[in-house]
Structure formats: C-alpha cells, structure tokens
Amino acid sequence: PARLAVLTSGGDAQGMNAAVRGVARTAMSRGAEVFAVYEGYQGLVDGGDAIRRFAWGDAGNILGRGGTSIGTFRSKEFRTRQGRLKAAKNLVERGIDRLVVIGGDGSLTGLDAFRAEWPGLMDELADAGLISPEMAAAHPALMIAGLVGSIDNDLVGTDTTIGADSALHRIVDAIDAITATAASHQRCFVIEVMGRHCGYLALMSAIAGGADYVLIPELPPADGWEEQMCAELRRGRAAGRRESIVVVAEGAQDRTGEPITSEYVRATISRINGEDARLTNLGHVQRGGKPSAYDRWASTWLGYSAALEALTAGPATEGVVLGIRGSEIVRLPLAEAVARTRRVPELIAAGDYDAAMGLRNEDFTD
Ligand code: F6P
C-alpha cells in the first residue's frame, strides 16, 4: 500500500486538527498506511519516534480542538540541505513517499523545495551508502500536497486559509467585550490584531465589530492621518457614541514603510484628543481555542482533498497547494502561489496599492 505522512508546520491555526484528521482518515479509507510527523519538519529531520504510525483512533477527539495535536515547529535545520537529506532518509527508510503539509507560505516553500530535490537526495543517500540503491530506485519521486494553515488569510489565489475564520470570531468577541467596558467609561481603546503583512483580520474585525477606525498594511494612510483619525473619533463622541475603537493590524505601516505601532496610535489619541486611551494587544488568544464550525468543515474537506491529491498524483514537475475559492476547492501551483503572496508586500512598499490588491484577488487556478 501507499505510505503517506502528514505534518503541521509554522504557527498553529485552528482547524489544523480537522485537516490532519481529514487527510489521515481519507488516506486510510483508500487503503494507504498513514504516518504523523510530530513537531513539523523538525520531526522529519529527527526521525525516530517523531514519525509515528497513525491509526483511525488517533484522529479521534481532535476535530474540535484548537492548536495542532501533532505539534508544530519553525525548523531551521530543515532549511538546510543537510537537514533535508536526513528528512529524506527518515521517510524513505519507512517507505513513505507521499507527504501532506499544513502550514504557512514558508512551510509550503520548504515542501516544494524538498519535492524538487528528492531525486537528488535519493542519489546522494545511495552514493553515500546510507540507503540501498534498490530503496532509492523504488522511491524516485516525492508526491506532495500543501494546505494553507494560517490565521493570516494571506495566500494569494484563495479566499480563506485554515484558522482565519476562528481567529476572526475570537477577535470580534474581544472587540465586543472591550466595547462594553469602553462604553461604560467613555473610553477609547486601540486593539492590535495579528496578520503579519495581511490586513484581513484587522479589516474584517473592524467592520464586524463596528470599530471607528482601522489601520492595515495594504492601505497606508496619507500624511496627516493622525489628525484625521482623532477628528473622526471626536465626531463619534459628539454624535453620542460612548466608546471609540481603533483596530490596528500588527503589520500597519505608513507610506514610507515605517511601522505604525499600536502604542504609537494609543499615545497619539491621548495626546491629540486629551483622553486616557488604552491599548489591548490580543496576541495569541487569536490563535488558540476552539475552531469555528467553518474551520472544522472546510479543513475536513481540504484534508480529504489533499489526501486524494497526494495519493493519486504521479511524479510532478510542480507542487500543488489546495485552497478554497468561492465555494470550491482549487489547485494552485505551489511555487507561483507563494511567489505571488510575497510580491504583495513588495508592491505595497512600492506604493502600488491597486496592483497589490489586484494580485491578491487574481484567479490563477491550475
Ligand atoms: O502567521 C501566523 C501568526 O500568528 C502571525 O499573525 C503572527 O505575526 C505570527 O504568527 C506570530 O508568530 P509566533 O507565534 O511565532 O510569535
């Protein structure tokens, strides 16, 4: 039978467990032998007990849990060829040549590099006498499928990534809670949210939470924005609003590319409006906790699709990442999806905001 491994990598995201379960149980039901790699790529490099047989029951009781039950890691060693050589040896020794990775853009880039290098790694291992030539010949290619696990919702060409919906729910809950206390005291709160280079969580939570002002990386404000923001907040108060809420994406920046920190926003409001503005950085509560219903069913569907992709794909010249666009699962060329994703902040830095947004929404489905 085919042997398939699944791992989670990079920052954890709610729904990763549902995806792992979907991958594992789909592959098992198709007759494959399934392995879970613990602690992300580091587990691949370390081998031993980090690569374990995964049985049907191992995927039990994880669907509704946050985080990733098979662990994750930002592995430096896997980024080196030496690390990937160890990883290839650990896989091929177990007869595994199909791999599903659930992670962010860095993790997916690593996956594609590993796939492309695989034949060379096999030759090197066989030449060094670390595996037999027969073993190398029996596994000429690594068949892969990538899934985007990241609360940031930043992969170009897809509408949602695993975890973004749950994080958004968590943020909106927090905004609701802060709004209540802010209104009681007639206070202004600045709320910092995650998202790295992507303003999705900030913008959507600002709309859903009824915030007064939002700062996102994609649309750096024009000079004088501080005065304009403070005037906006005063206008709300004058109209009878008891609280002011400003959402700041952690990647917010001005037009020169200088970060706009949430503390700067807080201090600016205090200074200009003469208020005791407060700051709440939501931090990792956005990532922990239960996955939403959407993140459970969508990740199950993605996991199912990724298992089929990895099981049926032959040796390929390019890796594939699966995502959701509209109400469909789409296959995207992995390297191109990552390259486009990385181009977005470059276009923003160059001041070409329209091109950046256009790129993010473009359809380049395989
Ligand atoms: O990419 C997911 C993410 O949560 C980002 O939004 C955030 O910038 C980063 O990871 C935080 O990473 P860490 O948990 O390693 O501090």
Residues whose N, C-alpha, C, O or C-beta is under 5 A from the ligand:
A	BS01	F6P	G11 S150 I151 D152 M194 G195 R196
